[in-house]
Amino acid sequence: MGLDKHQLAGLDDRVRGFSRPVEFEPVGEGYRAILRYETLRILTEAHPSQQEALIILIHTLQSQGYRQLKTQMSYRDGVYLGSQELWVEYPDPPQPEPSQTGLWAKVMSWFRTDPSDGSQP
């Protein structure tokens, strides 16, 4: 049985677009996902399936600031698929709102309403 290969695209931690292949290698009874991007090389731990290893890779990249990630399977069991498969998009994790400080934050706070007191600005 051959291995799968996916094309991974999105925005890196510096908000630059990228597209790179994700490969898999057998490890014991499982699989590890491998991504090479510039000087970065990410290897996941072994997981029971290639799909689980891919999901862990996606979460790892998201935790490092990668966004708008999507994958497309280009090889299934070692057979080339071209671009027949649909892209799978992975929602970005929620981002905390940046805290505003200083004069601008003070001015903007004057225009906010407090829904608990029913008052308007």
Secondary structure, DSSP 8 states (H G I E B T S, - for coil): ----EEEEEEE-TTS-EEEEEEEEEEETTEEEEEEEETTEEEE---BSSHHHHHHHHHHHHHHTT-EEEEEEEEEETTEE-TT-S--EE------------SHHHHHHHTT---TTTT---
